[in-house]
Amino acid sequence: MVTRSNHGRIATISGVVGLIIAGAATALPAQNSVTVLSARLPEQLFTARVAYADLNLAQRPDRAILARRVDAAAHQVCRRASYQPAMSFDEESGCRGSAWTGAQPQIRQATKRAEQIAANGVSSIAPVAIAVSAAL
């Protein structure tokens, strides 16, 4: 039998446990158990990529377009994540906030790149799509 705590951090496995010592197998009674600490189920991560190559982020209207795209991507990944276990409205709102929090440094980097190109014609910052993610 396998049981798991509410947080998925401790799993107890009960049953017959065999030990192999110097080639001899010894079975322990069924009542003995093994406790595994820090066992964790992997999270499922949903990610959407937001392209902005068609935008000039040095201009405010294009930054607003990017913000709408990121918002739509955050909504998309959180809605997709909510199909797994039912997610309340507050949980989905928190998910979108978390997705935005992860995207904001990328947006700042993309904007900085656009400003460098506008000022100097080049940038040392590589162009990349913005990744918006949500985990279950």
DSSP file (Angstrom, degrees, kcal/mol; ACC not computed):
  #  RESIDUE AA STRUCTURE BP1 BP2  ACC     N-H-->O    O-->H-N    N-H-->O    O-->H-N    TCO  KAPPA ALPHA  PHI   PSI    X-CA   Y-CA   Z-CA
    1    1 A M              0   0    0      0, 0.0    13,-1.9     0, 0.0     2,-0.5   0.000 360.0 360.0 360.0 140.2    0.0    0.0    0.0
    2    2 A V  E     -A   13   0A   0     11,-0.2     2,-0.3     9,-0.0    11,-0.2  -0.980 360.0-177.5-119.4 126.7    1.3    3.5   -0.8
    3    3 A T  E     -A   12   0A   0      9,-1.7     9,-1.6    -2,-0.5     2,-0.4  -0.908   6.7-160.7-120.5 153.0    0.0    6.5    1.1
    4    4 A R  E     -A   11   0A   0     -2,-0.3     7,-0.2     7,-0.2    -2,-0.0  -0.994  17.6-122.9-135.3 138.1    0.9   10.1    0.6
    5    5 A S    >   -     0   0    0      5,-1.6     3,-1.5    -2,-0.4     7,-0.0  -0.233  40.4 -97.7 -69.8 168.4    0.6   13.2    2.8
    6    6 A N  T 3  S+     0   0    0      1,-0.3    -1,-0.1     2,-0.1    -2,-0.0   0.783 125.7  47.5 -58.6 -27.6   -1.4   16.2    1.6
    7    7 A H  T 3  S-     0   0    0      3,-0.1    -1,-0.3    33,-0.0    -2,-0.0   0.454 105.6-126.1 -96.8  -0.7    1.8   17.9    0.5
    8    8 A G  S <  S+     0   0    0     -3,-1.5    33,-0.2     2,-0.2    -2,-0.1   0.685  79.6 113.1  69.1  16.9    3.2   14.9   -1.3
    9    9 A R        +     0   0    0      1,-0.2    30,-1.4    31,-0.1    29,-1.0   0.721  69.4  45.2 -96.6 -22.9    6.5   15.1    0.7
   10   10 A I  E     - B   0  37A   0     28,-0.2    -5,-1.6    27,-0.2     2,-0.4  -0.979  62.6-176.6-125.6 124.6    6.3   11.9    2.7
   11   11 A A  E     -AB   4  36A   0     25,-1.7    25,-2.4    -2,-0.5     2,-0.5  -0.971  10.0-157.0-118.5 133.4    5.3    8.6    1.2
   12   12 A T  E     -AB   3  35A   0     -9,-1.6    -9,-1.7    -2,-0.4     2,-0.6  -0.944   3.7-164.6-111.9 126.7    4.9    5.5    3.3
   13   13 A I  E     -AB   2  34A   0     21,-2.2    21,-2.0    -2,-0.5     2,-0.3  -0.948  10.4-172.9-112.6 115.6    5.3    2.1    1.6
   14   14 A S  E     + B   0  33A   0    -13,-1.9     2,-0.3    -2,-0.6    19,-0.2  -0.806  35.9  67.9-108.8 150.3    4.0   -0.9    3.7
   15   15 A G  S    S-     0   0    0     17,-1.2     2,-0.5    15,-0.6    17,-0.1  -0.927  88.8 -20.3 142.3-163.8    4.3   -4.5    2.8
   16   16 A V        -     0   0    0     -2,-0.3     2,-0.5    15,-0.1    14,-0.1  -0.666  56.4-167.0 -81.7 126.5    7.0   -7.1    2.5
   17   17 A V        -     0   0    0     -2,-0.5    11,-1.8    12,-0.2     2,-0.4  -0.965   6.9-150.8-116.9 124.8   10.4   -5.7    2.1
   18   18 A G  E     -C   27   0B   0     -2,-0.5     2,-0.4     9,-0.2     9,-0.2  -0.782   5.4-160.4 -99.4 138.5   13.2   -7.9    1.0
   19   19 A L  E     -C   26   0B   0      7,-2.1     7,-2.1    -2,-0.4     2,-0.6  -0.942   5.2-154.1-114.4 138.2   16.8   -7.4    1.9
   20   20 A I  E     +C   25   0B   0     -2,-0.4     2,-0.5     5,-0.2     5,-0.2  -0.938  20.3 171.4-112.9 112.2   19.7   -9.0    0.0
   21   21 A I  E >  S-C   24   0B   0      3,-2.4     3,-2.2    -2,-0.6    -2,-0.1  -0.976  70.8 -22.2-124.6 118.8   22.7   -9.3    2.1
   22   22 A A  T 3  S-     0   0    0     -2,-0.5    -1,-0.1     1,-0.3     3,-0.1   0.853 126.1 -52.2  50.8  41.0   25.7  -11.3    0.8
   23   23 A G  T 3  S+     0   0    0      1,-0.2     2,-0.5     0, 0.0    -1,-0.3   0.388 114.7 113.2  82.5  -3.6   23.5  -13.2   -1.6
   24   24 A A  E <   -C   21   0B   0     -3,-2.2    -3,-2.4     2,-0.0     2,-0.5  -0.880  56.6-145.4-104.0 132.3   20.9  -14.3    1.0
   25   25 A A  E     -C   20   0B   0     -2,-0.5     2,-0.4    -5,-0.2    -5,-0.2  -0.819  15.7-175.1 -97.3 131.7   17.4  -12.9    0.8
   26   26 A T  E     -C   19   0B   0     -7,-2.1    -7,-2.1    -2,-0.5     2,-0.4  -0.994  14.1-145.9-126.8 126.1   15.5  -12.3    4.0
   27   27 A A  E     -C   18   0B   0     -2,-0.4    -9,-0.2    -9,-0.2     3,-0.1  -0.751  11.9-141.8 -92.5 136.2   11.9  -11.1    4.0
   28   28 A L        -     0   0    0    -11,-1.8   -11,-0.2    -2,-0.4    -1,-0.0  -0.584  35.0 -85.8 -89.3 157.4   10.7   -8.7    6.7
   29   29 A P    >   -     0   0    0      0, 0.0     3,-1.4     0, 0.0   -12,-0.2  -0.208  39.1-111.4 -60.1 155.8    7.2   -9.1    8.3
   30   30 A A  T 3  S+     0   0    0      1,-0.3   -15,-0.6   -14,-0.1    -2,-0.0   0.683 111.3  66.3 -64.1 -20.2    4.4   -7.3    6.5
   31   31 A Q  T 3  S+     0   0    0    -17,-0.1    -1,-0.3     2,-0.1   -15,-0.1   0.677  79.0  96.9 -80.1 -16.7    3.9   -4.8    9.3
   32   32 A N    <   -     0   0    0     -3,-1.4   -17,-1.2   -17,-0.1     2,-0.3  -0.377  57.5-167.8 -69.0 152.1    7.3   -3.1    8.7
   33   33 A S  E     -B   14   0A   0    -19,-0.2     2,-0.4    -2,-0.0   -19,-0.2  -0.956  18.5-137.8-140.0 159.8    7.3    0.0    6.6
   34   34 A V  E     -B   13   0A   0    -21,-2.0   -21,-2.2    -2,-0.3     2,-0.5  -0.970  15.7-150.8-116.9 131.7    9.8    2.3    4.9
   35   35 A T  E     -B   12   0A   0     -2,-0.4     2,-0.6   -23,-0.2   -23,-0.2  -0.916   5.6-159.6-106.4 126.0    9.4    6.0    5.0
   36   36 A V  E >   -B   11   0A   0    -25,-2.4   -25,-1.7    -2,-0.5     3,-0.5  -0.920  10.7-153.1-105.9 118.5   10.7    8.0    2.1
   37   37 A L  E 3  S+B   10   0A   0     -2,-0.6   -27,-0.2     1,-0.2     3,-0.1  -0.659  71.4  15.1 -92.4 148.0   11.3   11.7    2.9
   38   38 A S  T 3  S+     0   0    0    -29,-1.0     2,-0.3    -2,-0.3    -1,-0.2   0.685  76.6 156.8  66.0  21.9   11.2   14.5    0.3
   39   39 A A    <   -     0   0    0    -30,-1.4     2,-0.4    -3,-0.5    -1,-0.2  -0.641  19.0-177.4 -73.0 134.9    9.4   12.4   -2.3
   40   40 A R        -     0   0    0     -2,-0.3   -31,-0.1    -3,-0.1   -32,-0.1  -0.997  27.5-128.3-141.1 132.4    7.7   14.9   -4.6
   41   41 A L        -     0   0    0     -2,-0.4     2,-0.1   -33,-0.2    -2,-0.0  -0.595  41.3-105.3 -74.9 139.3    5.4   14.4   -7.6
   42   42 A P        -     0   0    0      0, 0.0     2,-0.2     0, 0.0    -1,-0.1  -0.380  32.8-122.3 -67.3 142.2    6.6   16.4  -10.6
   43   43 A E        -     0   0    0     -2,-0.1     2,-0.6    -3,-0.0    92,-0.0  -0.538  18.1-124.5 -80.4 150.1    4.7   19.5  -11.5
   44   44 A Q        -     0   0    0     -2,-0.2    92,-2.2    37,-0.1     2,-0.5  -0.861  27.0-155.8 -95.7 126.5    3.1   19.8  -14.9
   45   45 A L  E     -D  135   0C   0     -2,-0.6     2,-0.5    90,-0.2    90,-0.2  -0.889   7.4-163.7-109.7 127.9    4.3   23.0  -16.5
   46   46 A F  E     -D  134   0C   0     88,-3.3    88,-2.5    -2,-0.5     2,-0.4  -0.937  14.8-177.8-109.2 131.3    2.3   24.8  -19.2
   47   47 A T  E     -D  133   0C   0     -2,-0.5     2,-0.4    86,-0.2    86,-0.2  -0.986  14.8-168.7-134.4 139.1    4.2   27.4  -21.3
   48   48 A A  E     -D  132   0C   0     84,-2.8    84,-3.0    -2,-0.4     2,-0.4  -0.980  18.6-138.5-121.9 139.4    3.2   29.7  -24.1
   49   49 A R  E     -D  131   0C   0     -2,-0.4     2,-0.6    82,-0.2    82,-0.2  -0.834  11.9-155.1 -98.1 134.0    5.7   31.6  -26.2
   50   50 A V  E     -D  130   0C   0     80,-3.2    80,-2.5    -2,-0.4     2,-0.2  -0.937   8.3-154.0-113.0 114.6    4.9   35.3  -27.0
   51   51 A A        +     0   0    0     -2,-0.6    78,-0.1    78,-0.2    18,-0.0  -0.570  22.0 168.7 -85.1 149.5    6.6   36.6  -30.1
   52   52 A Y    >   +     0   0    0     -2,-0.2     3,-2.3     3,-0.1     5,-0.2   0.191  39.2 117.2-143.2  16.3    7.3   40.3  -30.5
   53   53 A A  T 3  S+     0   0    0      1,-0.3    -2,-0.0     3,-0.1    76,-0.0   0.774  78.3  56.6 -60.2 -25.6    9.6   40.6  -33.5
   54   54 A D  T 3  S+     0   0    0      2,-0.0     2,-0.3     0, 0.0    -1,-0.3   0.460  98.5  80.9 -84.4  -0.4    6.9   42.6  -35.3
   55   55 A L    <   -     0   0    0     -3,-2.3     2,-0.8     7,-0.0    -3,-0.1  -0.778  69.3-142.7-109.3 150.5    6.8   45.2  -32.5
   56   56 A N    >   -     0   0    0     -2,-0.3     3,-2.3     1,-0.1     6,-0.4  -0.879  16.8-170.2-106.4  96.1    9.1   48.2  -31.8
   57   57 A L  T 3  S+     0   0    0     -2,-0.8    58,-0.1     1,-0.3    -1,-0.1   0.505  77.8  76.0 -71.9  -1.8    9.2   48.0  -28.0
   58   58 A A  T 3  S+     0   0    0     56,-0.2     2,-0.4    55,-0.0    -1,-0.3   0.608  88.9  73.3 -76.5 -12.0   10.9   51.4  -27.9
   59   59 A Q  S <> S-     0   0    0     -3,-2.3     4,-1.7     1,-0.1     3,-0.5  -0.884  82.2-136.2-107.7 134.5    7.4   52.8  -28.7
   60   60 A R  H  > S+     0   0    0     -2,-0.4     4,-2.0     1,-0.2     5,-0.2   0.871 101.3  55.7 -56.8 -44.6    4.6   52.9  -26.1
   61   61 A P  H  > S+     0   0    0      0, 0.0     4,-1.6     0, 0.0    -1,-0.2   0.885 109.0  48.2 -59.7 -36.5    1.8   51.6  -28.4
   62   62 A D  H  > S+     0   0    0     -3,-0.5     4,-2.2    -6,-0.4    -2,-0.2   0.833 107.8  54.7 -72.5 -31.5    3.8   48.5  -29.2
   63   63 A R  H  X S+     0   0    0     -4,-1.7     4,-2.2    -7,-0.2    -1,-0.2   0.877 107.0  51.9 -65.6 -35.9    4.6   47.9  -25.6
   64   64 A A  H  X S+     0   0    0     -4,-2.0     4,-2.0     2,-0.2    -2,-0.2   0.884 107.9  51.3 -66.3 -38.2    0.8   48.0  -24.9
   65   65 A I  H  X S+     0   0    0     -4,-1.6     4,-2.1     2,-0.2    -2,-0.2   0.923 109.7  50.0 -63.2 -43.4    0.3   45.4  -27.7
   66   66 A L  H  X S+     0   0    0     -4,-2.2     4,-2.7     1,-0.2     5,-0.2   0.909 107.6  53.9 -61.3 -41.7    2.9   43.2  -26.1
   67   67 A A  H  X S+     0   0    0     -4,-2.2     4,-2.4     1,-0.2    -1,-0.2   0.901 108.4  49.4 -60.7 -40.3    1.2   43.5  -22.7
   68   68 A R  H  X S+     0   0    0     -4,-2.0     4,-2.3     2,-0.2    -1,-0.2   0.892 111.0  50.0 -65.8 -38.3   -2.1   42.3  -24.3
   69   69 A R  H  X S+     0   0    0     -4,-2.1     4,-2.3     2,-0.2    -2,-0.2   0.919 111.8  47.2 -65.4 -42.9   -0.3   39.4  -25.9
   70   70 A V  H  X S+     0   0    0     -4,-2.7     4,-2.7     2,-0.2    -2,-0.2   0.906 111.4  51.7 -65.4 -40.5    1.3   38.4  -22.6
   71   71 A D  H  X S+     0   0    0     -4,-2.4     4,-2.3    -5,-0.2    -2,-0.2   0.917 110.5  48.1 -61.1 -43.6   -2.0   38.8  -20.8
   72   72 A A  H  X S+     0   0    0     -4,-2.3     4,-2.3     2,-0.2    -1,-0.2   0.894 112.4  49.4 -63.9 -39.8   -3.7   36.5  -23.4
   73   73 A A  H  X S+     0   0    0     -4,-2.3     4,-2.8     2,-0.2     5,-0.3   0.904 110.0  50.5 -66.7 -40.9   -0.9   33.9  -23.0
   74   74 A A  H  X S+     0   0    0     -4,-2.7     4,-2.1     1,-0.2     5,-0.2   0.913 111.8  48.1 -62.2 -42.5   -1.2   34.0  -19.2
   75   75 A H  H  X S+     0   0    0     -4,-2.3     4,-2.2    -5,-0.2    -2,-0.2   0.912 112.3  50.3 -62.7 -42.1   -4.9   33.4  -19.5
   76   76 A Q  H  X S+     0   0    0     -4,-2.3     4,-2.3     2,-0.2    -2,-0.2   0.936 112.6  43.6 -63.8 -49.1   -4.3   30.6  -22.0
   77   77 A V  H  X S+     0   0    0     -4,-2.8     4,-2.2     1,-0.2    -1,-0.2   0.868 116.3  47.5 -69.5 -34.6   -1.7   28.7  -19.8
   78   78 A C  H  X S+     0   0    0     -4,-2.1     4,-1.9    -5,-0.3    -1,-0.2   0.869 111.6  49.9 -73.7 -35.5   -3.8   29.1  -16.6
   79   79 A R  H  X S+     0   0    0     -4,-2.2     4,-0.6    -5,-0.2    -2,-0.2   0.911 112.4  48.5 -65.9 -40.8   -7.0   28.0  -18.3
   80   80 A R  H >< S+     0   0    0     -4,-2.3     3,-0.9     1,-0.2     4,-0.3   0.906 111.9  49.0 -65.0 -41.6   -5.1   25.0  -19.7
   81   81 A A  H >< S+     0   0    0     -4,-2.2     3,-1.3     1,-0.2    -1,-0.2   0.844 104.3  60.7 -65.6 -32.9   -3.7   24.2  -16.2
   82   82 A S  H 3< S+     0   0    0     -4,-1.9     5,-0.4     1,-0.3    -1,-0.2   0.662  88.6  71.8 -72.7 -14.2   -7.1   24.6  -14.7
   83   83 A Y  T << S+     0   0    0     -3,-0.9    -1,-0.3    -4,-0.6    -2,-0.2   0.739  92.1  61.0 -70.4 -20.9   -8.5   21.7  -16.8
   84   84 A Q  S <  S+     0   0    0     -3,-1.3     2,-0.3    -4,-0.3    -2,-0.1   0.916 122.2   1.7 -71.8 -94.4   -6.4   19.2  -14.7
   85   85 A P  S    S-     0   0    0      0, 0.0    -1,-0.3     0, 0.0     2,-0.0  -0.719 101.7 -89.6 -86.8 149.8   -7.8   19.6  -11.1
   86   86 A A        -     0   0    0     -2,-0.3     2,-0.5    -3,-0.1    -3,-0.1  -0.338  45.4-154.6 -58.8 133.1  -10.7   22.1  -10.9
   87   87 A M        -     0   0    0     -5,-0.4    -1,-0.1    -8,-0.1    -5,-0.0  -0.943   8.7-131.7-115.3 130.5   -9.2   25.6  -10.2
   88   88 A S     >  -     0   0    0     -2,-0.5     4,-2.6     1,-0.1     5,-0.2  -0.227  29.8-103.9 -72.5 168.4  -11.3   28.3   -8.4
   89   89 A F  H  > S+     0   0    0      1,-0.2     4,-2.4     2,-0.2     5,-0.2   0.912 123.9  49.8 -59.0 -43.6  -11.6   31.8   -9.7
   90   90 A D  H  > S+     0   0    0      1,-0.2     4,-2.4     2,-0.2    -1,-0.2   0.891 110.7  49.5 -64.4 -39.4   -9.1   33.0   -7.1
   91   91 A E  H  > S+     0   0    0      2,-0.2     4,-2.3     1,-0.2    -2,-0.2   0.904 111.5  48.6 -66.0 -40.6   -6.7   30.3   -7.9
   92   92 A E  H  X S+     0   0    0     -4,-2.6     4,-2.4     2,-0.2    -2,-0.2   0.897 111.2  50.2 -66.4 -38.6   -6.9   31.1  -11.6
   93   93 A S  H  X S+     0   0    0     -4,-2.4     4,-2.2     2,-0.2    -2,-0.2   0.909 111.7  48.5 -63.5 -41.9   -6.4   34.8  -10.8
   94   94 A G  H  X S+     0   0    0     -4,-2.4     4,-2.4     2,-0.2    -2,-0.2   0.877 109.4  53.5 -64.1 -37.7   -3.3   33.9   -8.7
   95   95 A C  H  X S+     0   0    0     -4,-2.3     4,-2.6     2,-0.2    -2,-0.2   0.928 109.1  47.6 -62.3 -46.1   -2.1   31.7  -11.6
   96   96 A R  H  X S+     0   0    0     -4,-2.4     4,-2.4     1,-0.2    -2,-0.2   0.896 111.5  51.5 -63.9 -38.7   -2.3   34.6  -14.0
   97   97 A G  H  X S+     0   0    0     -4,-2.2     4,-2.4     2,-0.2    -1,-0.2   0.907 110.8  47.8 -62.8 -41.6   -0.5   36.9  -11.6
   98   98 A S  H  X S+     0   0    0     -4,-2.4     4,-2.0     2,-0.2    -2,-0.2   0.895 110.6  51.4 -65.9 -40.4    2.3   34.3  -11.2
   99   99 A A  H  X S+     0   0    0     -4,-2.6     4,-1.5     1,-0.2    34,-0.3   0.910 111.4  48.2 -62.5 -41.7    2.5   33.9  -14.9
  100  100 A W  H  X S+     0   0    0     -4,-2.4     4,-2.2     2,-0.2    -2,-0.2   0.903 107.5  55.5 -64.0 -41.7    2.8   37.7  -15.3
  101  101 A T  H  < S+     0   0    0     -4,-2.4    -1,-0.2     1,-0.2    -2,-0.2   0.898 109.6  46.9 -59.0 -40.9    5.4   37.9  -12.5
  102  102 A G  H  < S+     0   0    0     -4,-2.0     4,-0.4     1,-0.2    -1,-0.2   0.808 114.1  47.9 -69.7 -29.7    7.5   35.4  -14.5
  103  103 A A  H  X S+     0   0    0     -4,-1.5     4,-2.3     1,-0.2     3,-0.4   0.773  92.8  77.7 -82.9 -27.0    7.1   37.3  -17.7
  104  104 A Q  H  X S+     0   0    0     -4,-2.2     4,-2.6     1,-0.2     5,-0.2   0.872  92.3  49.1 -57.5 -44.4    7.9   40.8  -16.4
  105  105 A P  H  > S+     0   0    0      0, 0.0     4,-2.1     0, 0.0    -1,-0.2   0.880 112.5  50.5 -62.9 -33.2   11.7   40.5  -16.3
  106  106 A Q  H  > S+     0   0    0     -4,-0.4     4,-2.5    -3,-0.4    -2,-0.2   0.889 109.8  49.9 -68.6 -39.0   11.6   39.1  -19.9
  107  107 A I  H  X S+     0   0    0     -4,-2.3     4,-2.6     2,-0.2     5,-0.2   0.921 110.4  50.0 -64.3 -44.1    9.5   42.1  -21.0
  108  108 A R  H  X S+     0   0    0     -4,-2.6     4,-2.6     1,-0.2    -2,-0.2   0.910 111.5  49.1 -61.0 -41.2   11.9   44.5  -19.3
  109  109 A Q  H  X S+     0   0    0     -4,-2.1     4,-2.3     2,-0.2    -2,-0.2   0.914 111.9  48.1 -64.7 -43.3   14.8   42.8  -21.1
  110  110 A A  H  X S+     0   0    0     -4,-2.5     4,-2.2     2,-0.2    -2,-0.2   0.890 112.8  48.6 -64.6 -39.2   13.0   42.9  -24.5
  111  111 A T  H  X S+     0   0    0     -4,-2.6     4,-2.4     2,-0.2    -2,-0.2   0.909 110.0  51.4 -67.2 -42.0   12.2   46.6  -23.9
  112  112 A K  H  X S+     0   0    0     -4,-2.6     4,-2.3     1,-0.2    -2,-0.2   0.905 109.4  51.3 -60.7 -41.2   15.8   47.3  -23.0
  113  113 A R  H  X S+     0   0    0     -4,-2.3     4,-2.4     1,-0.2    -2,-0.2   0.932 110.0  48.7 -60.2 -46.9   17.0   45.6  -26.2
  114  114 A A  H  X S+     0   0    0     -4,-2.2     4,-2.4     1,-0.2    -2,-0.2   0.886 110.9  50.5 -62.5 -39.0   14.6   47.7  -28.3
  115  115 A E  H  X S+     0   0    0     -4,-2.4     4,-2.1     2,-0.2    -1,-0.2   0.881 109.4  51.1 -67.4 -37.4   15.8   50.9  -26.6
  116  116 A Q  H  X>S+     0   0    0     -4,-2.3     4,-3.2     2,-0.2     6,-0.6   0.918 111.7  47.3 -64.0 -42.4   19.4   50.0  -27.3
  117  117 A I  H  X5S+     0   0    0     -4,-2.4     4,-1.9     4,-0.2    -2,-0.2   0.902 111.7  50.6 -65.3 -40.6   18.6   49.3  -30.9
  118  118 A A  H  <5S+     0   0    0     -4,-2.4    -1,-0.2    -5,-0.2    -2,-0.2   0.876 119.3  37.3 -64.0 -36.9   16.7   52.6  -31.2
  119  119 A A  H  <5S+     0   0    0     -4,-2.1    -2,-0.2    -5,-0.1    -1,-0.2   0.868 136.9  13.6 -82.5 -38.5   19.7   54.5  -29.6
  120  120 A N  H  <5S-     0   0    0     -4,-3.2    -3,-0.2     2,-0.3    -2,-0.2   0.529  92.0-117.8-119.6 -10.4   22.6   52.7  -31.2
  121  121 A G  S  <<S+     0   0    0     -4,-1.9     2,-0.3    -5,-0.5    -4,-0.2   0.312  92.2  59.0  85.0 -10.1   21.3   50.6  -34.0
  122  122 A V        -     0   0    0     -6,-0.6     2,-0.3    -9,-0.0    -2,-0.3  -0.929  63.9-154.5-142.7 165.2   22.5   47.4  -32.2
  123  123 A S        -     0   0    0     -2,-0.3   -10,-0.1    -3,-0.1    -9,-0.0  -0.997  19.2-147.7-143.2 146.2   22.0   45.6  -29.0
  124  124 A S  S    S+     0   0    0     -2,-0.3     2,-0.5     2,-0.1   -11,-0.1   0.494  78.9  94.7 -84.9  -5.4   24.1   43.2  -26.9
  125  125 A I  S    S-     0   0    0    -12,-0.1    -2,-0.1   -16,-0.1    -9,-0.0  -0.768  78.9-126.3 -92.7 127.2   20.8   41.5  -25.8
  126  126 A A        -     0   0    0     -2,-0.5     2,-0.4     1,-0.1   -13,-0.1  -0.422  23.6-114.1 -71.1 143.0   19.8   38.5  -27.8
  127  127 A P        +     0   0    0      0, 0.0     2,-0.3     0, 0.0    -1,-0.1  -0.660  47.5 161.0 -78.9 128.7   16.3   38.4  -29.2
  128  128 A V        -     0   0    0     -2,-0.4     2,-0.1   -22,-0.1   -76,-0.0  -0.978  41.5-104.6-142.0 155.0   14.1   35.7  -27.7
  129  129 A A        -     0   0    0     -2,-0.3     2,-0.5   -78,-0.1   -78,-0.2  -0.463  42.6-108.6 -73.2 153.1   10.4   35.0  -27.4
  130  130 A I  E     -D   50   0C   0    -80,-2.5   -80,-3.2    -2,-0.1     2,-0.6  -0.732  28.6-143.9 -86.1 129.2    8.9   35.7  -24.0
  131  131 A A  E     -D   49   0C   0     -2,-0.5     2,-0.5   -82,-0.2   -82,-0.2  -0.845  12.8-168.7 -98.4 124.0    7.9   32.5  -22.2
  132  132 A V  E     -D   48   0C   0    -84,-3.0   -84,-2.8    -2,-0.6     2,-0.3  -0.962  18.0-178.6-112.6 121.2    4.7   32.7  -20.1
  133  133 A S  E     -D   47   0C   0     -2,-0.5     2,-0.3   -34,-0.3   -86,-0.2  -0.876  21.6-175.2-128.6 153.4    4.3   29.7  -17.8
  134  134 A A  E     -D   46   0C   0    -88,-2.5   -88,-3.3    -2,-0.3     2,-0.4  -0.989  12.8-156.5-142.3 138.3    2.0   28.2  -15.2
  135  135 A A  E      D   45   0C   0     -2,-0.3   -90,-0.2   -90,-0.2   -92,-0.0  -0.883 360.0 360.0-115.8 147.0    2.5   25.1  -13.1
  136  136 A L              0   0    0    -92,-2.2   -91,-0.1    -2,-0.4    -1,-0.1   0.454 360.0 360.0 -74.8 360.0    0.0   22.8  -11.5
